Amino acid sequence: MGDSLEGGTGDGPPEAENVAVVEYSTFATFLKKAVTILLPEEEDVIPPALNSALNDRNNQDCIHKFLSDPQVSCLFVQRISSKGRLNFWC
């Protein structure tokens, strides 16, 4: 007779999979809309620096990590005014 608390197969707990909450393209569209709201002086114009930043592979990797890894709780966007660029960090 076995104890009811004994495990079944002994495989251990299932591993958590990193699954994106939203697709990258949907999130990029959201960022573009948010920027047009936050920068009313450039109404309905998406800054070229944002498009460049979203096309940069390193920034895309950081955004993908933010969207899929539950341990990454925030996405930091920094505008470097001297270079006219945007960078993303997790």
C-alpha positions in Angstrom: 0.0 0.0 0.0 1.5 3.3 -1.1 1.2 6.7 0.5 -1.1 9.1 -1.5 1.7 11.8 -1.5 4.1 9.7 -3.4 4.8 10.9 -6.9 3.5 9.0 -9.9 6.4 8.6 -12.4 9.1 10.5 -10.7 9.7 12.7 -13.7 9.6 15.9 -11.6 7.7 19.1 -12.3 7.1 20.1 -15.9 9.5 22.8 -17.2 8.0 26.2 -17.9 8.2 27.3 -21.5 8.9 30.9 -22.5 5.9 31.9 -24.6 5.4 35.4 -25.8 2.3 37.2 -24.5 2.0 39.1 -27.7 3.6 39.0 -31.1 6.6 41.3 -31.7 4.9 43.2 -34.6 1.8 43.9 -32.5 4.0 45.2 -29.7 6.0 47.4 -32.1 2.8 48.9 -33.4 1.7 49.6 -29.8 5.0 51.4 -29.2 4.6 53.5 -32.3 1.1 54.5 -31.3 2.3 55.3 -27.7 5.1 57.5 -29.1 2.6 59.5 -31.2 0.5 60.1 -28.1 3.5 61.0 -25.9 5.0 63.4 -28.5 2.0 65.5 -29.5 4.2 68.1 -31.2 5.0 65.5 -33.9 1.4 64.5 -34.4 0.9 61.2 -36.3 4.6 61.1 -37.2 6.6 58.2 -36.1 10.2 59.4 -35.4 12.7 57.8 -37.7 14.9 57.0 -34.7 12.1 54.7 -33.4 11.8 52.9 -36.7 15.6 52.4 -36.7 15.6 51.2 -33.2 12.8 48.7 -33.9 14.8 47.4 -36.9 18.0 46.9 -34.9 18.6 43.2 -34.2 19.9 43.8 -30.6 16.8 45.8 -29.7 14.6 43.2 -31.3 16.2 40.5 -29.2 15.7 42.5 -26.0 12.0 43.1 -26.9 11.5 39.4 -27.6 13.1 38.6 -24.3 10.8 41.1 -22.5 7.7 39.6 -24.2 8.5 36.0 -23.6 10.5 35.7 -20.3 8.4 36.2 -17.1 11.5 37.1 -15.1 12.0 40.2 -17.3 9.6 42.6 -15.7 10.3 45.8 -17.5 11.6 47.2 -20.8 13.6 50.4 -20.7 13.7 52.7 -23.7 16.4 55.4 -23.7 16.6 58.2 -26.2 20.2 59.4 -26.7 19.7 62.9 -27.9 23.4 63.5 -28.9 23.3 60.6 -31.3 19.6 60.8 -32.2 19.1 57.1 -31.4 16.9 55.0 -29.2 18.1 51.9 -27.3 16.1 49.2 -25.5 17.2 47.4 -22.4 15.6 44.7 -20.2 
